[in-house]
């Protein structure tokens, strides 16, 4: 399965400059993709467009070769395949405890209570949350909230997982756990698209890089080809 942007343009009402301009990308199942660029370059807009929260004014988003339909049925089909984990887990954790939160997505898909429970237990096990299902979401640590946010999306069994700078505020130990989980998901066939400012991580983790500048694709490809030249910072801020 592939998710494709074909000449996608996205603009926000009241803004003169579009947020995405002529974006062409293709993401295949199982890929580890890093989405990089300055703040305001269009990374979050691309993620919201992939999930159908934003709709292109020009161009098309394609799922396995078919244009996304923006009616109720088409968006439901898209969101079964494309999940989003936002930067702040508190934006995704709404209910009284972890179990209820993880079950929201499957139940909204129309699954039975039994089917939803099976999805929840599987996602909780994947994310190391099986012992926390009765825990109030507000009492979770930062790392537990991050894993719960991911598990809530995994319970919908997406084929593409977009993660919007979730790692930024995590301590190194939790960050390593979350990265290991993302690697496991990619190995199991789920494409993982990680928006990040961590260039060292991009070099070591990603198989493909999408670099946005001012809403346009600046470069894309394998890290060894993309992360070259004076435009590319390293941890010390010096040229590559």
C-alpha angles and dihedrals in degrees: 000000000000135000112209135188111201115194091323119188121184126180132180118226113263096018120111096204118063117236093222123028122190096330116184118182138145123203121190127205112270096024123134104218128183117207110203140172142110122298106283094024093120104264097129091042090054090051093049090048092051089057095044095247086119123037124213117245087206133019128020143270109221128200112199090338097311122108114246113252113219098212122104095271094045094050091047089053091048094049092050086062103033120053129182130208110195128219094253113049090204087071088066104036108084112146138074099265142009096260093054091047094051091048096055096083098047092045091050087054088060097253120152121254089256093050091046091050091053090051091048095050092048094048091046091053092048090053098040094248102118092110093049103054093111094044118112108250092229090061096056121111120244092263093046090051090051091052091045091053090052092045091052089058094042090055085070089056097231123191091210124041120193115196116192109209092304093150096059098091100033123106117246095260095051090041090057091050092051092047090051089052092050090050090051091051092051091048088054091055104267114128110231118203111189121191107208146152092209104109093181089056091048091055095050103032110034128083092189132023129207110194117193127195121181092340096310132101104259095178138341136181140073114351092243090060100036102043098065136105135040093297090069115083125206127202092282093047093246124130117273 
